[in-house]
Amino acid sequence: MALTNFAGLSDAQKKVWSRDLWKVARNNSFINKFAGSGSNALVQNIKELTKTEKGDKAVIQLLNDLTNDGVVGDNTLEGNEEALQNRAQTITIDQLRHAVRNHGRMSDQKTVVKFRENGRDQLGYWMSERLDQLAFLTMAGIPYGYTNRGVARTGSNLNQLEFASDVVAPSTNRGMRWDATNGLVATGTALAAADTPSYKMLVEAKAFAKDKYVRGIKSGGGEEVYHVFMSPQGMAALKMDSDYISNVRNAGVRGSKNELFAGTSSVLVDGLWIHEYRHVPQLATTVGDLDGTGMDTTFGTVAGQRVLFCGAQALAMADINDATWDEEKYDYENQTGISTSKIFGLLKPQFHSNIDNGVEDHGIITLDTAI
């Protein structure tokens, strides 16, 4: 049986494999479906670095709306100009790596599994999974030391990523919880079992977002839409709400393609794209303190989720170059190890809000609910 000598491949061939691996990661990644290069994307994808005093970082600029009323008639405008107010957001970047290693030539000889091809697929899937997990933790304001189920990670050093310290809890006027009796209220008081997501919650959240000037994403017709992310259990609870059932049934397409009957994981209703995804943060009743997130206080003894209600620029991602693909030989070239690495950074942009007169999360509102 002929053995592939990967060390003998050209740099061009290695580059093709590297791009193929990152393509696998991109195709598998859920959050990448919402990435775009402009300010009209849920995830603003930055591919160029800006030189800073501390090295290469990605910097984005958020610009405040003008607040002055201008002048009328022939009143003097000169000297009454308004200065543009901007806030620079710095995305720190770091490298994430992983590798696989086979047992040896005889193990490869005895199996039909192709180590190199499967290693690429497995590493690509791993990269996309970790990217999604970190992206949703960043938007939810949960430290990387916890899983998306609220359990402390073991044997992990994700919390040592350079941008891990930039993860911040939801800001004062963007972190909310759902109360089935009183509607949207501030976090800080415990949820009840009845505080499950409902169509009423979505309607109030959309109005709240517009009141807070959280900008939606412009659709093809010029209308603004928002994206709402829920856990599978949260989506199941929403689907049991009678108002939600009625609106999806009547507002959607007729027949078997209606989202209510098609079983799709994404539904468009009332200008809201509602997505079901497993990495939306959840918290079980047995989980302890999540420092700085408020989730433990809000959920109390009730299992819950942190719904992410997203407009434009809810997340900034520095996507620097393709993932690398490297192969090493061990034990007199009897064993093969394959590794991948990716340099990237994540940041939840925060900006001075003229409505709340303070720094708030720029494009996202969190909604803690029971499930």
N, C-alpha and C positions, 0 to 999 in steps of 0.2 A: 504494500500500500504506500503510495507516494505521500510524503509529508510536506505541507506548505511551510516554506521558510519565509515567514513574514519579515524577518530582519533584512531580507534581500529585496523587499519591495521598494520602489522608488518613492520619493517624497510626494510626487503627484498622486500615486496610488494610495498612499496613506491619507492624503487630503480628501480623496473621494470617500474613503471609509469614514473619516471623521465627519464629513458632511452627512453621510448616510446615517450615522449614529444619531447626530443631532436632529436629523429629519424624523427618525423614529421617536426621539424624545418630544419633538414638537407635535407630531401627529398624536401622540398619546396624551400630551398635556392639555388639561381642560382650560386652564387660565389663559393659555396662548390663543385660544379661540377669540378672546376679547381684546387682544393686543393690537395696537396700531401706532403709527409714528407720530400722529398729530394730537392736538388737544381735544379732538372729538372722539377719543377712544376711552373705553373704561380703563384699560391698562395702557398707559403711555410708555411706549417702548423706545428707549434711548440707546443708540448704538455708537455714539461718539463720546469720547472722553474730553473733559475740560481740565486743563492744568490748574491745580490748586497748590497752596503752600504745603500741604501734606502729601502731595503726589497726585496720581491720576484718579479722578473721581468724575462721576457724571453729575452735572448740575442742570436743573430745570428752573425756569422762572415763572412765577405766578403773578399776575397783574391785577391789582385792585380795580374795581369799578370806580369811576369818578363820582364824587359825592356832592360837590358844589353845584349851585343852581345856575351859574353863569350870570350874564348881565342882559338887561332888556333895553330896547330902543337904542338911543345914542349914548347911553352911559359908557364910560371909558372901560374898555376891555384890557388895554395894556396895563400891566401891573396886577391884574386880577386873574392871571392864568393859574391853573391848578397843576401841581406837580403830580406826575405819575408815580404811584406807589407800587413797588414790586417786592416780592419776597423770594429769595433764592433758596432752592431746596437741593441739598447735596445728597446724592446717593452714593454711599460707600460700597465699594465692590470687594469681593473676596472669591476664593476658589473653592469649589466643592469637588471631591474626587472619590472614586470607588474602583474596585478591581475584582476580577475573578481569576481563578487559577485551576488548571486541570491536574489530574493525579499523575498522568504520565502517558507515554506513547502506547503502552499496552492497554490502558483503559480506553484510549481513543480507538484502538484497534478492535476492541470487543463491543463497541456500541455504534449504533447508526446515527447517534446524535452528533451533529457537527458543532464542536466546541466553539469555533470562531464565530460562526453565524449566530448561534444561540447566545453566545456571550455578548455580541453586539445588541441583540434584541433585549436581553435581560438588563443590560446596563442602560440602554435607552429608556426602558420602562421605569427603571429605578430613578433615573434622572428626572423624568417627567413627574413621577410621584412625589419626589422630594420638592421639586419646584412648586407643585400645586399645594402641598402641605404648608410650605413656608409662605406662599402668597396669601393663603386664607388666614393663617395665623397673624400675618402682618396686618391685613385689613381689619381683623377682629381685635387686634391689640393684645394678643396673647403671647407670652414669651416662648421662645423656641425650645425651652427646657421641657415643654409639655407637648403631648400629642394633640391631634385635633379632636380627640375624645376626652381631653382634659386630664389625662393621666401623665405623671412625670415620666419622661423618657429615661431609659436605662442604657448605659453603654454608648451614649451619643455625645458628640461634641458640637452639635449644630448651634448650641448657645454660645459657641466661641467664634462664630462667623463675625467678621468685622462689622456687619450691618445689624447684628442681633441686638445691639444696644440701642438702635434707633427705633425699635418696636415700642410703641406707646399705647396705653389704654385709650379707649374712646374718649374724645374730648367732652367737656361738660355739657354742651348743648347738642351733641350728636350721638351720645350714648343713651338710648331709651329702652324701656321695657313695655311689654303689652299687658294691660290689665283689662280683663273681659268686661269689667263693670265701668271703669273710668277711662278706658281708652289708652292712648299713649301717655306714659308718665316717665319721670326721670328714674334712672336706676338708683338702687340703694335700699329698696324695700323688697322683701321676698315675693316671689311668684307663688300663685296658687295653682293647683292642678287644672283649674278651669281656664287658665290664661293661655290657651292654645291659639295658634294662628288662625285668622279668619279673613274673609273678604273685607269686613269692616276695618280690620287692621291695615290692610293694603291701601284702602281708600284714604284713611287718615295719614298713613305714612307718606303717600304721594303728596297730599296737601301740605304736610309738614315740610317735606323736602323743598317744595316750591316756595313756601313762606321763608325758608332759611336760605333761599337762593342757591341751593345745590343744583347745579346745572345738569340737565339730562343730556342724552346723546342724540344728536340730530339724525333722524332717519331720512330715507330717500325722499319722502314727501315734505320734509321740513319740520315735521313734528318731533318733539322730544320724547324719548323713551328712557325708562330706567330698567335696570337689571336687578332682580331680587333672587338671592341664593338661599336655599333652605336645605336642611338635612333630609335624608329619606323619611325619617320618622316625622319630621316637621311637615313635609309635603303630604304625608299620609293623613296627618291631622287636618291640614287645610282642605283636603279633598272630601272630608266628612262634613265640612261646613255647608249648610244648605244654600246660603247666599252665593258662595263660590260656585257650587254646582250649577245653580240657576244661571249665573252670568256666563260661565264658560259654555254651557249648553246652548244658550241663546246668542251669544256674541261670536262664537266660533263658526267655522265652516260646517255645513250640514253633512249628515251622513257619517259613515264609518271613519272618515278622516278628521272628525272633530277631536280635539285634544283630549276631551273627557273619555272618549272611547278608544282612541288610538294607543293610549298608554305611553305617550311620549314624556320625556323627562323635562321638557321645556314648554311652557304655555305662554301665549301672548294674550293678555286681557287688560283693557282699559289703559293702554300705553305702558304696561309693565310686562317685561319678560321675566317669568318666574321659572327658575331653574332648580332642579333637584340634584344635589351633589354630595357625595359621601364625606368630603373633607370640610364641609361647613362645620364649624366648631360645635361640639355637643358637650354636655356635662351631665354625668350620672350623679345620682344622689350620694354615692359613696366616695366621690372625689373630694379631696380636701381643698386647702386654700390655694388660689391662683393669684399670687401677689400682683396687685396693680390693675387687675382686669375688672374687678367688680362682679365677676360671674358667680363666685362662691356666695357672695352676699345676696345677689339677685335670685339665684336659683334655690338657695336654702336646702330644703329637703325634697325639692321637685326636680326631676330630670328635665333638662331643657336644651335649647339650642340658641346660638347667636346668629340671627338672620342678618345678612348683609344687604342693605338697600343701597345700590350703587348708581351714581351718575358718572359724568365725564371725569377723567383723571382721578379715579378712586384709588389707583395704585400706580406707582412709577416703577419701572423695571429697567435696569441697565443690562443690556444683553450684549456682551462684549465678545465678538468673534465666534467662530464655531467651537463646538466641543472638541477636545483632543482625543486621539485614539492612539495608544501606545501598547506595544507588545514586548515582553521580556522573556528570555529563556533562562531556566534554572536547572541545576543538577546535570551539568554537562549537556544542556539542551534537551533533556528528557521531558521536562515540564514546561508548560507555557502559561504565562500570566498576561491578562489583558486588562488595561485600565482606561478609564475615561475621566476627564476633568472639564469643568465649565467655570468660567469667570463671569459672575453676574452680581447684581445687587438689587435689593427691594426696599421700597420706602412708601409709607402711607403719607401723601402730602398733607401738610397742615398750613393754614393761611389765616390771615387776619380777616375776620368777618365783620363787615359794617353793620350787619343786623344784630349780632350779639356783642359787638365791640370787644372782641378778644380773639385769640388764636383758636381755631376750630379745625376739625377734620375737613378737608377740602371737598371731597366728592363722595363721601360715604356716611351713612347713618346705620348704626347697629340697633337691632331690635331683639332683646332677649325675650323668649317665649317659652312656655312649657311645651312638652311634646308627649 
